[in-house]
Amino acid sequence: MAKLGKQSWTLNQKVYIQETGTSVGPKESKGPLGDSFDKSYDNLYCGEDNWEMAERKLLQDAIQITLEKAGLKQQHIDMFIAGDLLNQNVSANYTARDMDMSYLGMFGACSTSMETLAVASQLVDAGVADRILTAVCSHNATAERQFRFPTEYGNQKPATATSTATGAGCALVSREKSQIRIEGATIGKVVDFGATNAFDLGSAMVPAAYDTIKRHLSDFGRTPADYDLIVTGDLSSVGSPILKDMLRSDGINIDAVHKDCGNLLYNNDQGMLAGGSGTACSAIVTYSHLLDEMRKGTYKRILVTATGALMNPTLIRQKESIPAIAHSVVLVREEV
């Protein structure tokens, strides 16, 4: 690894995303990217007895699909790095207990997808592990129950609210050459601009996305024109325009290359309000649709900036503001 600036690094070795797997719920499968996902369910229970077990099932599916694509079994993997939105990372932890390998549980809220991918790539680059599975998951009903109100309550939401994605995404990171190389990463810092509305997390996460993208471009000595796509995780239709305005005020124009995973995931007529969010949101979009487009040659270099609101329902009720964080990973297409 070679350090760039204060918060970024590039990899000394060539490290790749060898394979990926995605599993999603009913809303996601009916969205514009539905055909990109490896597996989908037609209800939120996913054949399980409760929503928490359903979330775990989605994660297990994504892992198994990834291994099957790679022609590998669990014993061929050195380490499992994963996270989710539930208290104590229980979906990841309970999945890891059935996997006979080293495990790192990570939490960065909705930014966890790129946090885990960045750490996995660094460990493979350092020679600590040959193959690492990195995965995240979230579930609309489990997240609503923990962070807001149970779905049975029928609480009405404002148009600024986002909908937690039901799904899981997994990536196998190794030095085995594929079309998708991990070039480097920028690790964000916690940023808090005083947002207090838990039903407008897109706005709360904008400052973190702004700070990380600006720092990334500075550390790497690049401009938005060096990327075919700069995609954020969960800023939604509310936060995305604010991000572009903030960067434009610093002379950085990403208008031509910016998209948001939360906006890509659902159709406008699906009733998802401002768009998608959740730990799975950026993972299932990146590990399916975006990588498919890279393999086709649509994109040759993309910057994925996953954003997370580091909120706690107890602290929100105590009138605390909502801090946020964003982590970026650079993915490059290579000929095989």
N, C-alpha and C positions, 0 to 999 in steps of 0.2 A: 504494500500500500504506500502511496505517496500523498502526503498532505498538501492540500491546496488552500491557501488563505487560512482563515480561522476555523471554518466549519465544514470543509469539504475534503474529499479524497478521490484519487483515482486508483485503480487496481494495477498492481505490477504484473500479475499473471492474467491470462485471458480466462475470465470466468463467465459461464453461460447459464441461461435458463434452459435446462435440457428438455423438460416437459412441464406441462401444467394440467390442472384439473379443476373444473368448476361444477357446482351443484346449486340449484336455485329453487325458489318457491314459485307459487302460481302467478303472482303479479309480474315477477321478473321474466318468467317464461313467455308471458303474453306481451311483453314490451318489444321495442324495435330491435333488440339484440337477442331475442329469444332463441333464434336458430344457432347462435354462437356458443351456447352453453352445452356442456357435456351431458348433464342430467337435470331433470326438472321434476317437480311434484305438483299435483293439482290441488293440494290443500296444505295448510300451515302445519299440520301434524306430521306430515312426511311418513305416515305409517307407524308413528310412535304413540305412546300414551299421553304425552304432554309436550308442551312447546320447548321446554329445556332439553328434553331428549331428542326432539326434532332438530334442534340446532346442532346438537352433537352428531346426529346422523348425517346432516349436510356436510359437516367437517370430515367425518369418516369417509363419506362418498368421494369428496374431492381428493383426499389422500390416496384412496384406492385407485381412482381413475388415473392419477398421475403415475403411480407405480406401474399400472398395467400398460400405459402408453410407453413407458421407458423399458418395459420388459424386466422389471426388478421386483424384488420382495423386500420386506422390511429389514431383513438381516443385511441387505446390501447398503443400508443407509446409516450414516454415522451419527447424525444429530437431527432432532426435531425442534424447530423454533416456531412458536405459535402464540396467538392471543385472540381475545374476543372482548365483548363489552360487559359481560356479566361479572358480578363481584368475585374477586379472587381468580379470574380467568378460568371458571369452572369448566366451560366447554372444552377448552384446550387441555386443561389439567386432567380431566377425566378421560379424554381421548389418549393422552400421553401415558396413562397408567397401563394401557393395553399394548403399548409399543415398547419393545425392548431396546431402547436406545437413549443416549443422552438427550436431555430436554432443557430448553430455555423458554420460560413463559415470559411474554413481553406485553406491555400495555402502553399504548399511545392514543387510546380512544380510536377514532376513525382513521388516524394516521398509521395504525399498527401495520398495515399491509406493506408499506414501503420501509418502515422501521425494521421489520423482520427480514425483508429482502436485502436491505443494506447490510445488516449485521451478518447474515448468512454469506453474502458475497465476500465480505471482509475475512471471515473465518476460513473460507475455502481458499482465498488468495494467500492467506498466511500459512496454509498447509496444516491447519488444525484439524480439518475434516476434508474428505474427498467428495462426499455427497451429503447435502443437507436438504431436508424437506422444510419449507417455510409455508405457513398457512394461517388464515384468519377466517372467522365466521361471525355472523350476526343473524338475528331473527326479529322480525317486526314485533311479534307479540311479547317475546321475552324482554326486549328493550323497552317497550311501552310500559310493561309492568314494573320494571326496575326504575326507570328514569322519570316516567310521567304518571299515567293512569292505566290500569288494566283495560284491555279493549272492550270488555263487557260493560264498562262504565259509560261508554259512548260519548266521551268528552269531545266537544267540538273544538276544532283547531283553526287558527288564523291562516291566511294565505301564505304567510312567511314560513310556516312549519315545513319541515322535511319529513320524509317517510323512511324509516330504517329498513334497509334492504334485507331480505331473507335469502341467505345464500352462504356459500363458502368457496374460497379460492386457495389453491395450493400450487406451489412451484418447486421443482427440483433443481437445485443449484449445484453445479459441478464444473469441472474443467473439460468435460466432454463437449466437443464442439457442436454447436447448433447454429441456427440462423439468428438467435437473439443473444447478444453479448451484453453483460452488465459493465458499463464503462466506469461508473463512479457514483458518488452520492454526496448529498449535502444534508447534514443533520441540523434540524431547526432548533430554535430555543423557544421557551415558553413566553408568549406575548399576551398581554392583557390590556385591552383598550377600554375596559369598563362596561362591556356589554352585560346585561342582566336578564335578557329575555330568552328563556329556554325553548321558546317556540320560534326562535329566529337564530338558529345556530349557524346558518350561512354567513350572516353578518358578523357573528362572534369569531368565526374562524378566518375571515378575510385578512386581518392584520398579520396573522401567522403565515399565511400563504404569501402575502406581499413581502414579508421580511425574508422568508426562505428563498423565494425565487430571485429577489434582488441580490441576496448574498450569494446564491449559486452563480448567477451570471457574472458577478464580480470575481468570485474565487476562480472560476474557470476561464475568465477573460473572454466571455462570449456575449452575443446579443441574441434576441429572440429569433433572428434570421438564421441562426445556426441550428435551429430545431424545426423539424417538420410539424411538430405538435408539442405544445405545452399544456398538459392536462392536469386539472386539479381534481381533488377527490369528492368533496361534498359541499361545495359552496352554493350550489343550486342556482335557480334563476334570480334569486335575490342577491347572493354574494358575488357571483361572477362579474356583473357589471361594475360593482364597487371595486373589485380587484383591478380590473382594467383601468378604471379611473385613477386609482392610487398609483399604479405603476406609470401611467401616462404622465402624471404630475412630476415624476422623476425622469422623464425623457425616455421611458421604456414602454414601447408599444407592442403588446402581445395580441392585439385584436385579430390579426390574420392567422394566428396559429393556436389560439386558445380554445379548449373545450373543457367541459366539466363532466365527470363520470355520473354525477347525480342527475344531470340534465339528459345524458345519453341513455339512461337505463329505462326510462318509462315514456309512454306516449302521453301527449297532453290531455287526452280524454280518459286517462286511467284514474283520475281523482287523487293524484299523489301530491297535490298542492305545489310547493316550490321545487319539488324534485326529490331525489334519493339521497340517503346518507347511510351511516353505519359502517362498521369495520369491513363488512363484505363488499361495500359499494365499489370502491376503487379496485379491489382485488378481482372481483368477478368481471368487471369491465376490462381491466388491463390483461388479465390472464386468459381472456377469450378473444373478444373483439379486437382490441388494440394489437395484440400479438399476431392475430390472424392477418390484420392489415399490414403489419410489418413484414410478415412472411411473403405476402403478395407483392411487396415493394411499394405500397402506398406511402409508407413512412420509412425513412432510413435512420433517423435519430429522433427519439422522443424524450421528453422530460416529464416524469410522472411525479406530481407533488400531492401526496395524500395529506389531508388536513384532519385535525382532531380537536374537538371541544373537551377539555379536561374538567368537565363539570361533575358535581355530586348533588343529588336532589336535596340532601339535608342542608348543605351549604347554600344552595340557591334559596331555600326557604328562610335562611338566615341573612338574606340580602347580600350575599357575596357575589362578586362579578364572575364572569366565565373566562378563565384563561384558555388559550389554545396553542397548538403546536402544529408544525408541518414538516414533513421530511420528503426529500426529493431523491429520485434514482434516475440515472441516465441509461436508457436502453438503446443499443445500436444494432442495426441489421447487418449481418455478414453473409457472404456467399459460402455455401458449404460444398 
